[in-house]
Amino acid sequence: MNSEELQDQKEDKSDPLPSASEGWSLHYMTGDLFSCPADEALAHCISEDCRMGAGIATIFKKKFAGVAELKAQQKTPGECAVLSRGGRWVYYLITKKKASQKPTYDALRQSLEAMKLHCLENGVGSLSMPRIGCGLDRLKWEKVSLMLEEIFRDTNICITVYTL
């Protein structure tokens, strides 16, 4: 392999999809999501009924409250409810009707698009999240991470994904 081919191979590994913006990035951290900087927006998936009775959603519910505020927004699957808390945005991706159901990739994609729009309209530059849809909801991270790249690659938003 010549040096040009080696360089091409390195570029392929570091940037699997072409980026229209120098600012877009996806980082991975091991640790507690809530240890992220206090000014970073947060995101996770919930159901339209806003039950938040299992998984990381229970921590969001306890930490940020606002269930009545979320329900009042009347968001449906494929949309994104939003709370403003302590100088940060907290995004609730509505990916299914009821807590007992499983989300679809389509509903997740639509809710990510809605979140992206809100981020762009409100100057959000940093967003932290768990491996959304891949815990109790059992979506495949390989598909979800590609979806994140496709949706956010034309932005200047830095996304950090936390795993314990």
PyMOL commands that set and color helices and strands:
alter all, ss='L'
color gray80, all
select helices_A, chain A and resi 3-14+33-35+56-64+67-72+105-121+141-152
alter helices_A, ss='H'
color red, helices_A
select strands_A, chain A and resi 25-30+41-47+80-85+88-96+126-129+158-163
alter strands_A, ss='S'
color yellow, strands_A
deselect
rebuild
show_as cartoon
